[in-house]
Amino acid sequence: MKHTTLDNWDIAMQLNYSEESNMARDFRKELGYCPSEARIRLSEITPQELLL
């Protein structure tokens, strides 16, 4: 997400989700925050720190 200009909808479609909200739900379930927040966090910290 840090190195792409694709928006969340385009990423969801490339991952074969039928809706962006389905991807966001799974993303939130796995990481505890939504994809939009991940983009903000990635701009502030390294990807490794994001997973801690």
N, CA, C, O and CB atoms as a CASP TS submission, in Angstrom:
PFRMAT TS
TARGET T0000
AUTHOR 0000-0000-0000
METHOD Language model
MODEL 1
PARENT N/A
ATOM      1  N   MET     1       0.823  -1.189   0.000  1.00  0.00           N
ATOM      2  CA  MET     1       0.000   0.000   0.000  1.00  0.00           C
ATOM      3  C   MET     1       0.871   1.259   0.000  1.00  0.00           C
ATOM      4  O   MET     1       0.476   2.309  -0.506  1.00  0.00           O
ATOM      5  CB  MET     1      -0.939  -0.005   1.208  1.00  0.00           C
ATOM      6  N   LYS     2       2.036   1.128   0.566  1.00  0.00           N
ATOM      7  CA  LYS     2       2.914   2.288   0.638  1.00  0.00           C
ATOM      8  C   LYS     2       3.494   2.646  -0.725  1.00  0.00           C
ATOM      9  O   LYS     2       3.784   3.813  -0.991  1.00  0.00           O
ATOM     10  CB  LYS     2       4.035   2.033   1.624  1.00  0.00           C
ATOM     11  N   HIS     3       3.663   1.657  -1.580  1.00  0.00           N
ATOM     12  CA  HIS     3       4.360   1.879  -2.843  1.00  0.00           C
ATOM     13  C   HIS     3       3.450   1.782  -4.065  1.00  0.00           C
ATOM     14  O   HIS     3       3.912   1.444  -5.155  1.00  0.00           O
ATOM     15  CB  HIS     3       5.477   0.891  -2.979  1.00  0.00           C
ATOM     16  N   THR     4       2.187   2.071  -3.895  1.00  0.00           N
ATOM     17  CA  THR     4       1.276   2.027  -5.031  1.00  0.00           C
ATOM     18  C   THR     4       0.399   3.267  -5.064  1.00  0.00           C
ATOM     19  O   THR     4       0.117   3.882  -4.036  1.00  0.00           O
ATOM     20  CB  THR     4       0.412   0.768  -4.978  1.00  0.00           C
ATOM     21  N   THR     5      -0.017   3.611  -6.251  1.00  0.00           N
ATOM     22  CA  THR     5      -0.959   4.723  -6.389  1.00  0.00           C
ATOM     23  C   THR     5      -2.391   4.200  -6.509  1.00  0.00           C
ATOM     24  O   THR     5      -3.337   4.978  -6.626  1.00  0.00           O
ATOM     25  CB  THR     5      -0.601   5.588  -7.618  1.00  0.00           C
ATOM     26  N   LEU     6      -2.539   2.863  -6.478  1.00  0.00           N
ATOM     27  CA  LEU     6      -3.879   2.292  -6.539  1.00  0.00           C
ATOM     28  C   LEU     6      -4.665   2.660  -5.284  1.00  0.00           C
ATOM     29  O   LEU     6      -4.119   2.698  -4.181  1.00  0.00           O
ATOM     30  CB  LEU     6      -3.812   0.760  -6.704  1.00  0.00           C
ATOM     31  N   ASP     7      -5.947   2.930  -5.471  1.00  0.00           N
ATOM     32  CA  ASP     7      -6.769   3.186  -4.289  1.00  0.00           C
ATOM     33  C   ASP     7      -7.237   1.848  -3.713  1.00  0.00           C
ATOM     34  O   ASP     7      -7.016   0.796  -4.312  1.00  0.00           O
ATOM     35  CB  ASP     7      -7.990   4.101  -4.640  1.00  0.00           C
ATOM     36  N   ASN     8      -7.877   1.896  -2.559  1.00  0.00           N
ATOM     37  CA  ASN     8      -8.288   0.673  -1.872  1.00  0.00           C
ATOM     38  C   ASN     8      -9.258  -0.150  -2.714  1.00  0.00           C
ATOM     39  O   ASN     8      -9.213  -1.380  -2.669  1.00  0.00           O
ATOM     40  CB  ASN     8      -8.926   1.014  -0.533  1.00  0.00           C
ATOM     41  N   TRP     9     -10.127   0.496  -3.474  1.00  0.00           N
ATOM     42  CA  TRP     9     -11.081  -0.219  -4.320  1.00  0.00           C
ATOM     43  C   TRP     9     -10.333  -1.030  -5.370  1.00  0.00           C
ATOM     44  O   TRP     9     -10.637  -2.205  -5.578  1.00  0.00           O
ATOM     45  CB  TRP     9     -12.066   0.767  -4.995  1.00  0.00           C
ATOM     46  N   ASP    10      -9.357  -0.414  -6.034  1.00  0.00           N
ATOM     47  CA  ASP    10      -8.583  -1.115  -7.059  1.00  0.00           C
ATOM     48  C   ASP    10      -7.813  -2.298  -6.461  1.00  0.00           C
ATOM     49  O   ASP    10      -7.734  -3.361  -7.077  1.00  0.00           O
ATOM     50  CB  ASP    10      -7.609  -0.144  -7.745  1.00  0.00           C
ATOM     51  N   ILE    11      -7.258  -2.118  -5.287  1.00  0.00           N
ATOM     52  CA  ILE    11      -6.545  -3.208  -4.620  1.00  0.00           C
ATOM     53  C   ILE    11      -7.507  -4.347  -4.313  1.00  0.00           C
ATOM     54  O   ILE    11      -7.186  -5.513  -4.540  1.00  0.00           O
ATOM     55  CB  ILE    11      -5.866  -2.710  -3.324  1.00  0.00           C
ATOM     56  N   ALA    12      -8.681  -4.013  -3.798  1.00  0.00           N
ATOM     57  CA  ALA    12      -9.688  -5.035  -3.488  1.00  0.00           C
ATOM     58  C   ALA    12     -10.067  -5.822  -4.738  1.00  0.00           C
ATOM     59  O   ALA    12     -10.185  -7.046  -4.686  1.00  0.00           O
ATOM     60  CB  ALA    12     -10.941  -4.389  -2.871  1.00  0.00           C
ATOM     61  N   MET    13     -10.258  -5.135  -5.851  1.00  0.00           N
ATOM     62  CA  MET    13     -10.628  -5.812  -7.088  1.00  0.00           C
ATOM     63  C   MET    13      -9.502  -6.715  -7.582  1.00  0.00           C
ATOM     64  O   MET    13      -9.770  -7.806  -8.085  1.00  0.00           O
ATOM     65  CB  MET    13     -10.990  -4.792  -8.161  1.00  0.00           C
ATOM     66  N   GLN    14      -8.246  -6.282  -7.447  1.00  0.00           N
ATOM     67  CA  GLN    14      -7.115  -7.107  -7.858  1.00  0.00           C
ATOM     68  C   GLN    14      -6.969  -8.352  -6.979  1.00  0.00           C
ATOM     69  O   GLN    14      -6.433  -9.372  -7.412  1.00  0.00           O
ATOM     70  CB  GLN    14      -5.831  -6.289  -7.816  1.00  0.00           C
ATOM     71  N   LEU    15      -7.449  -8.251  -5.755  1.00  0.00           N
ATOM     72  CA  LEU    15      -7.408  -9.390  -4.834  1.00  0.00           C
ATOM     73  C   LEU    15      -8.669 -10.243  -4.921  1.00  0.00           C
ATOM     74  O   LEU    15      -8.904 -11.115  -4.084  1.00  0.00           O
ATOM     75  CB  LEU    15      -7.219  -8.902  -3.405  1.00  0.00           C
ATOM     76  N   ASN    16      -9.477  -9.978  -5.947  1.00  0.00           N
ATOM     77  CA  ASN    16     -10.703 -10.737  -6.219  1.00  0.00           C
ATOM     78  C   ASN    16     -11.801 -10.588  -5.173  1.00  0.00           C
ATOM     79  O   ASN    16     -12.615 -11.494  -4.995  1.00  0.00           O
ATOM     80  CB  ASN    16     -10.367 -12.170  -6.345  1.00  0.00           C
ATOM     81  N   TYR    17     -11.829  -9.455  -4.482  1.00  0.00           N
ATOM     82  CA  TYR    17     -12.966  -9.151  -3.617  1.00  0.00           C
ATOM     83  C   TYR    17     -14.074  -8.553  -4.473  1.00  0.00           C
ATOM     84  O   TYR    17     -13.804  -7.819  -5.423  1.00  0.00           O
ATOM     85  CB  TYR    17     -12.559  -8.175  -2.464  1.00  0.00           C
ATOM     86  N   SER    18     -15.313  -8.867  -4.136  1.00  0.00           N
ATOM     87  CA  SER    18     -16.428  -8.310  -4.894  1.00  0.00           C
ATOM     88  C   SER    18     -16.755  -6.887  -4.444  1.00  0.00           C
ATOM     89  O   SER    18     -17.361  -6.120  -5.192  1.00  0.00           O
ATOM     90  CB  SER    18     -17.659  -9.200  -4.749  1.00  0.00           C
ATOM     91  N   GLU    19     -16.358  -6.541  -3.234  1.00  0.00           N
ATOM     92  CA  GLU    19     -16.591  -5.206  -2.676  1.00  0.00           C
ATOM     93  C   GLU    19     -15.378  -4.772  -1.857  1.00  0.00           C
ATOM     94  O   GLU    19     -14.719  -5.588  -1.213  1.00  0.00           O
ATOM     95  CB  GLU    19     -17.876  -5.188  -1.800  1.00  0.00           C
ATOM     96  N   GLU    20     -15.102  -3.487  -1.895  1.00  0.00           N
ATOM     97  CA  GLU    20     -14.000  -2.952  -1.090  1.00  0.00           C
ATOM     98  C   GLU    20     -14.249  -3.194   0.398  1.00  0.00           C
ATOM     99  O   GLU    20     -13.315  -3.470   1.151  1.00  0.00           O
ATOM    100  CB  GLU    20     -13.817  -1.445  -1.359  1.00  0.00           C
ATOM    101  N   SER    21     -15.502  -3.091   0.818  1.00  0.00           N
ATOM    102  CA  SER    21     -15.830  -3.251   2.236  1.00  0.00           C
ATOM    103  C   SER    21     -15.488  -4.654   2.740  1.00  0.00           C
ATOM    104  O   SER    21     -15.136  -4.823   3.908  1.00  0.00           O
ATOM    105  CB  SER    21     -17.315  -2.963   2.470  1.00  0.00           C
ATOM    106  N   ASN    22     -15.589  -5.660   1.867  1.00  0.00           N
ATOM    107  CA  ASN    22     -15.219  -7.022   2.271  1.00  0.00           C
ATOM    108  C   ASN    22     -13.719  -7.115   2.542  1.00  0.00           C
ATOM    109  O   ASN    22     -13.293  -7.753   3.505  1.00  0.00           O
ATOM    110  CB  ASN    22     -15.627  -8.040   1.184  1.00  0.00           C
ATOM    111  N   MET    23     -12.930  -6.479   1.691  1.00  0.00           N
ATOM    112  CA  MET    23     -11.489  -6.467   1.914  1.00  0.00           C
ATOM    113  C   MET    23     -11.176  -5.713   3.210  1.00  0.00           C
ATOM    114  O   MET    23     -10.359  -6.163   4.013  1.00  0.00           O
ATOM    115  CB  MET    23     -10.751  -5.820   0.709  1.00  0.00           C
ATOM    116  N   ALA    24     -11.822  -4.577   3.406  1.00  0.00           N
ATOM    117  CA  ALA    24     -11.570  -3.777   4.605  1.00  0.00           C
ATOM    118  C   ALA    24     -11.924  -4.557   5.866  1.00  0.00           C
ATOM    119  O   ALA    24     -11.217  -4.474   6.871  1.00  0.00           O
ATOM    120  CB  ALA    24     -12.369  -2.468   4.555  1.00  0.00           C
ATOM    121  N   ARG    25     -13.015  -5.312   5.815  1.00  0.00           N
ATOM    122  CA  ARG    25     -13.420  -6.116   6.967  1.00  0.00           C
ATOM    123  C   ARG    25     -12.361  -7.171   7.285  1.00  0.00           C
ATOM    124  O   ARG    25     -11.967  -7.330   8.440  1.00  0.00           O
ATOM    125  CB  ARG    25     -14.783  -6.788   6.704  1.00  0.00           C
ATOM    126  N   ASP    26     -11.902  -7.890   6.260  1.00  0.00           N
ATOM    127  CA  ASP    26     -10.870  -8.904   6.476  1.00  0.00           C
ATOM    128  C   ASP    26      -9.559  -8.279   6.936  1.00  0.00           C
ATOM    129  O   ASP    26      -8.878  -8.820   7.807  1.00  0.00           O
ATOM    130  CB  ASP    26     -10.642  -9.707   5.198  1.00  0.00           C
ATOM    131  N   PHE    27      -9.213  -7.155   6.356  1.00  0.00           N
ATOM    132  CA  PHE    27      -7.997  -6.429   6.726  1.00  0.00           C
ATOM    133  C   PHE    27      -8.058  -6.047   8.201  1.00  0.00           C
ATOM    134  O   PHE    27      -7.107  -6.267   8.951  1.00  0.00           O
ATOM    135  CB  PHE    27      -7.815  -5.165   5.842  1.00  0.00           C
ATOM    136  N   ARG    28      -9.196  -5.469   8.610  1.00  0.00           N
ATOM    137  CA  ARG    28      -9.382  -5.041   9.997  1.00  0.00           C
ATOM    138  C   ARG    28      -9.351  -6.235  10.943  1.00  0.00           C
ATOM    139  O   ARG    28      -8.803  -6.143  12.041  1.00  0.00           O
ATOM    140  CB  ARG    28     -10.707  -4.280  10.152  1.00  0.00           C
ATOM    141  N   LYS    29      -9.933  -7.351  10.523  1.00  0.00           N
ATOM    142  CA  LYS    29      -9.956  -8.551  11.356  1.00  0.00           C
ATOM    143  C   LYS    29      -8.533  -9.063  11.598  1.00  0.00           C
ATOM    144  O   LYS    29      -8.204  -9.485  12.706  1.00  0.00           O
ATOM    145  CB  LYS    29     -10.817  -9.651  10.696  1.00  0.00           C
ATOM    146  N   GLU    30      -7.703  -9.026  10.578  1.00  0.00           N
ATOM    147  CA  GLU    30      -6.332  -9.539  10.685  1.00  0.00           C
ATOM    148  C   GLU    30      -5.390  -8.580  11.400  1.00  0.00           C
ATOM    149  O   GLU    30      -4.571  -9.008  12.213  1.00  0.00           O
ATOM    150  CB  GLU    30      -5.788  -9.837   9.310  1.00  0.00           C
ATOM    151  N   LEU    31      -5.497  -7.281  11.105  1.00  0.00           N
ATOM    152  CA  LEU    31      -4.514  -6.322  11.621  1.00  0.00           C
ATOM    153  C   LEU    31      -5.036  -5.390  12.703  1.00  0.00           C
ATOM    154  O   LEU    31      -4.250  -4.759  13.410  1.00  0.00           O
ATOM    155  CB  LEU    31      -3.999  -5.506  10.504  1.00  0.00           C
ATOM    156  N   GLY    32      -6.353  -5.299  12.837  1.00  0.00           N
ATOM    157  CA  GLY    32      -6.911  -4.460  13.889  1.00  0.00           C
ATOM    158  C   GLY    32      -7.185  -3.030  13.477  1.00  0.00           C
ATOM    159  O   GLY    32      -7.573  -2.213  14.312  1.00  0.00           O
ATOM    160  N   TYR    33      -6.994  -2.709  12.213  1.00  0.00           N
ATOM    161  CA  TYR    33      -7.300  -1.374  11.709  1.00  0.00           C
ATOM    162  C   TYR    33      -7.603  -1.475  10.223  1.00  0.00           C
ATOM    163  O   TYR    33      -7.280  -2.476   9.582  1.00  0.00           O
ATOM    164  CB  TYR    33      -6.123  -0.385  11.973  1.00  0.00           C
ATOM    165  N   CYS    34      -8.220  -0.444   9.681  1.00  0.00           N
ATOM    166  CA  CYS    34      -8.677  -0.474   8.291  1.00  0.00           C
ATOM    167  C   CYS    34      -7.542  -0.117   7.319  1.00  0.00           C
ATOM    168  O   CYS    34      -6.525   0.441   7.731  1.00  0.00           O
ATOM    169  CB  CYS    34      -9.856   0.494   8.101  1.00  0.00           C
ATOM    170  N   PRO    35      -7.716  -0.439   6.039  1.00  0.00           N
ATOM    171  CA  PRO    35      -6.689  -0.137   5.043  1.00  0.00           C
ATOM    172  C   PRO    35      -6.322   1.351   4.969  1.00  0.00           C
ATOM    173  O   PRO    35      -5.155   1.689   4.771  1.00  0.00           O
ATOM    174  CB  PRO    35      -7.154  -0.601   3.691  1.00  0.00           C
ATOM    175  N   SER    36      -7.288   2.220   5.123  1.00  0.00           N
ATOM    176  CA  SER    36      -6.983   3.660   5.084  1.00  0.00           C
ATOM    177  C   SER    36      -6.051   4.058   6.218  1.00  0.00           C
ATOM    178  O   SER    36      -5.137   4.861   6.028  1.00  0.00           O
ATOM    179  CB  SER    36      -8.276   4.486   5.160  1.00  0.00           C
ATOM    180  N   GLU    37      -6.285   3.495   7.398  1.00  0.00           N
ATOM    181  CA  GLU    37      -5.401   3.784   8.528  1.00  0.00           C
ATOM    182  C   GLU    37      -4.019   3.186   8.287  1.00  0.00           C
ATOM    183  O   GLU    37      -3.016   3.763   8.705  1.00  0.00           O
ATOM    184  CB  GLU    37      -6.000   3.237   9.842  1.00  0.00           C
ATOM    185  N   ALA    38      -3.957   2.042   7.620  1.00  0.00           N
ATOM    186  CA  ALA    38      -2.665   1.429   7.302  1.00  0.00           C
ATOM    187  C   ALA    38      -1.842   2.354   6.427  1.00  0.00           C
ATOM    188  O   ALA    38      -0.635   2.490   6.626  1.00  0.00           O
ATOM    189  CB  ALA    38      -2.860   0.074   6.604  1.00  0.00           C
ATOM    190  N   ARG    39      -2.490   2.997   5.450  1.00  0.00           N
ATOM    191  CA  ARG    39      -1.769   3.941   4.587  1.00  0.00           C
ATOM    192  C   ARG    39      -1.173   5.084   5.405  1.00  0.00           C
ATOM    193  O   ARG    39      -0.041   5.500   5.162  1.00  0.00           O
ATOM    194  CB  ARG    39      -2.706   4.501   3.503  1.00  0.00           C
ATOM    195  N   ILE    40      -1.922   5.581   6.356  1.00  0.00           N
ATOM    196  CA  ILE    40      -1.432   6.664   7.216  1.00  0.00           C
ATOM    197  C   ILE    40      -0.264   6.160   8.056  1.00  0.00           C
ATOM    198  O   ILE    40       0.773   6.818   8.146  1.00  0.00           O
ATOM    199  CB  ILE    40      -2.566   7.206   8.132  1.00  0.00           C
ATOM    200  N   ARG    41      -0.433   5.001   8.665  1.00  0.00           N
ATOM    201  CA  ARG    41       0.633   4.440   9.496  1.00  0.00           C
ATOM    202  C   ARG    41       1.888   4.165   8.675  1.00  0.00           C
ATOM    203  O   ARG    41       3.000   4.418   9.138  1.00  0.00           O
ATOM    204  CB  ARG    41       0.160   3.152  10.173  1.00  0.00           C
ATOM    205  N   LEU    42       1.715   3.643   7.447  1.00  0.00           N
ATOM    206  CA  LEU    42       2.865   3.347   6.606  1.00  0.00           C
ATOM    207  C   LEU    42       3.635   4.603   6.225  1.00  0.00           C
ATOM    208  O   LEU    42       4.842   4.545   5.987  1.00  0.00           O
ATOM    209  CB  LEU    42       2.420   2.622   5.359  1.00  0.00           C
ATOM    210  N   SER    43       2.957   5.715   6.167  1.00  0.00           N
ATOM    211  CA  SER    43       3.654   6.957   5.831  1.00  0.00           C
ATOM    212  C   SER    43       4.498   7.450   7.010  1.00  0.00           C
ATOM    213  O   SER    43       5.381   8.292   6.845  1.00  0.00           O
ATOM    214  CB  SER    43       2.644   8.040   5.413  1.00  0.00           C
ATOM    215  N   GLU    44       4.217   6.920   8.188  1.00  0.00           N
ATOM    216  CA  GLU    44       4.900   7.372   9.401  1.00  0.00           C
ATOM    217  C   GLU    44       5.947   6.387   9.931  1.00  0.00           C
ATOM    218  O   GLU    44       6.897   6.792  10.601  1.00  0.00           O
ATOM    219  CB  GLU    44       3.887   7.634  10.471  1.00  0.00           C
ATOM    220  N   ILE    45       5.771   5.083   9.630  1.00  0.00           N
ATOM    221  CA  ILE    45       6.663   4.061  10.175  1.00  0.00           C
ATOM    222  C   ILE    45       7.000   3.031   9.095  1.00  0.00           C
ATOM    223  O   ILE    45       6.441   3.069   7.998  1.00  0.00           O
ATOM    224  CB  ILE    45       6.017   3.368  11.405  1.00  0.00           C
ATOM    225  N   THR    46       7.909   2.119   9.409  1.00  0.00           N
ATOM    226  CA  THR    46       8.293   1.082   8.464  1.00  0.00           C
ATOM    227  C   THR    46       7.248  -0.041   8.473  1.00  0.00           C
ATOM    228  O   THR    46       6.529  -0.201   9.460  1.00  0.00           O
ATOM    229  CB  THR    46       9.701   0.527   8.804  1.00  0.00           C
ATOM    230  N   PRO    47       7.157  -0.812   7.399  1.00  0.00           N
ATOM    231  CA  PRO    47       6.215  -1.934   7.365  1.00  0.00           C
ATOM    232  C   PRO    47       6.447  -2.934   8.504  1.00  0.00           C
ATOM    233  O   PRO    47       5.489  -3.506   9.024  1.00  0.00           O
ATOM    234  CB  PRO    47       6.319  -2.651   6.029  1.00  0.00           C
ATOM    235  N   GLN    48       7.702  -3.151   8.895  1.00  0.00           N
ATOM    236  CA  GLN    48       7.997  -4.082   9.981  1.00  0.00           C
ATOM    237  C   GLN    48       7.404  -3.576  11.304  1.00  0.00           C
ATOM    238  O   GLN    48       6.854  -4.361  12.077  1.00  0.00           O
ATOM    239  CB  GLN    48       9.524  -4.281  10.117  1.00  0.00           C
ATOM    240  N   GLU    49       7.514  -2.294  11.559  1.00  0.00           N
ATOM    241  CA  GLU    49       6.959  -1.720  12.789  1.00  0.00           C
ATOM    242  C   GLU    49       5.438  -1.803  12.790  1.00  0.00           C
ATOM    243  O   GLU    49       4.824  -1.921  13.850  1.00  0.00           O
ATOM    244  CB  GLU    49       7.406  -0.259  12.952  1.00  0.00           C
ATOM    245  N   LEU    50       4.829  -1.742  11.615  1.00  0.00           N
ATOM    246  CA  LEU    50       3.375  -1.800  11.502  1.00  0.00           C
ATOM    247  C   LEU    50       2.835  -3.120  12.021  1.00  0.00           C
ATOM    248  O   LEU    50       1.727  -3.160  12.556  1.00  0.00           O
ATOM    249  CB  LEU    50       2.945  -1.596  10.057  1.00  0.00           C
ATOM    250  N   LEU    51       3.591  -4.202  11.878  1.00  0.00           N
ATOM    251  CA  LEU    51       3.139  -5.520  12.284  1.00  0.00           C
ATOM    252  C   LEU    51       3.354  -5.820  13.762  1.00  0.00           C
ATOM    253  O   LEU    51       2.869  -6.834  14.264  1.00  0.00           O
ATOM    254  CB  LEU    51       3.830  -6.547  11.471  1.00  0.00           C
ATOM    255  N   LEU    52       4.061  -4.968  14.448  1.00  0.00           N
ATOM    256  CA  LEU    52       4.303  -5.202  15.894  1.00  0.00           C
ATOM    257  C   LEU    52       3.104  -4.902  16.724  1.00  0.00           C
ATOM    258  O   LEU    52       3.147  -5.048  17.945  1.00  0.00           O
ATOM    259  CB  LEU    52       5.455  -4.370  16.389  1.00  0.00           C
TER
END
